[in-house]
Amino acid sequence: TLPKGETPVFPLALSEAGTGWARVGITKDAGDDPDVTHGALIVVTVSASVGGVVFRAGDGVGMVTKAGLPIAVGEPAVNPVPRQMMTDVVPEVAKTFGQSPDVTIEISIPGGQDLALKTWNPRLGIAGGLSILGTTGVVRPFSCAAWIASIHRGIDVARANGLAHVAGCTGATSEKSVQALYGLPDHAMLDMGDFAGGMLKYLVKHPLARVTIGGGIGKITKLAQGAVDLHSGRSQVDFNRLAKLAGDDRVATANTALEAYQIAGPPLAQAVADAALAQVGKRFGQAGMLFDIVIIDRAGAIIARTNG
């Protein structure tokens, strides 16, 4: 069951079983999303174990070697939401079959080590393969052009319905937090993703009274440094610049913006929010819109915001 309650069915590309273990695989379909794992075989082997649910990185799945990621150093690079999805189903299935809910879950992606070289994983300290990511369990199959067009349509709808305040967020977690913060209706929430520029350029030509931009500290740091395409493949955090903004030389050695925040604390998040607001105002303020920035942590708590 996915986080929003969907229960999808996938054709199996692989199905094997033996005494105390079972293995299945599916072929990932990323639609037209530019995902290097499109067409890859994703294999999971479940075996009897002790001590609850244990995750193991198989062939092609990386291990975390640096701090600053949501998974601890020394753990398989399987993010918290996928872990929780798998962990939740184990007791249910175990009860159905009268078995103990103690299993090892090994995930492998044949060829994943080579695919990972086409990602930022090595720079992030994920060694030996790919990451198992996700917050919703659903890939939105939009090309860049189609995604930006959908943002434009969202702005059109907001204007047509007389909304004065809209919000563009980088992901589902920040969207939920910003929507709750301001009590905004669903049609005020623009599915911005990484395309801050695509949203803001259209808003200059089709302005509203107020625009909130929400996201995690990594994406908003890129915005603060002048990037408007926030995708990891097309913009990167400059940690030397971030260290100057923080007034803390230790930040220059950080592996991720999250680690920088862990080093420098809340003042850094606020400085990033203020710098992002300044960038947005300088580049897109000619239409007279009021902008504000909201930065959230991975749990959705607000760690910094501006007043517009």
Buried (B, 14 or more C-beta within 10 A) or exposed (E): EEBEEEEEEEEEEEEEEEEEBBBBBBBBEBEEBEBBBBEBBBBBBBBEBEEEBBBBBBBBBBBBBBBBBBBEEEBBBBBBBBBEBBBEEBEEEBEEEEEEBBBBBBBBBBBBBEBBEEBEBEEBBBBBBBBBEBBBBEBEEBEBEEBBBBBBEBBEBBBEEEBEBBBBBBBBBBBBBBBEBBEBEEEBBBBBBBBBBBBBBBBBEEBBEBBBBBBBBBBBBBBBBBBBBBBBEEBBBBBEBBBEBBEBEEBBEBBBBBBBBEBBEEBBBBBBBBBBBBBBBEBBBEEEBBBBBBBBBEEBEBBBBBEE
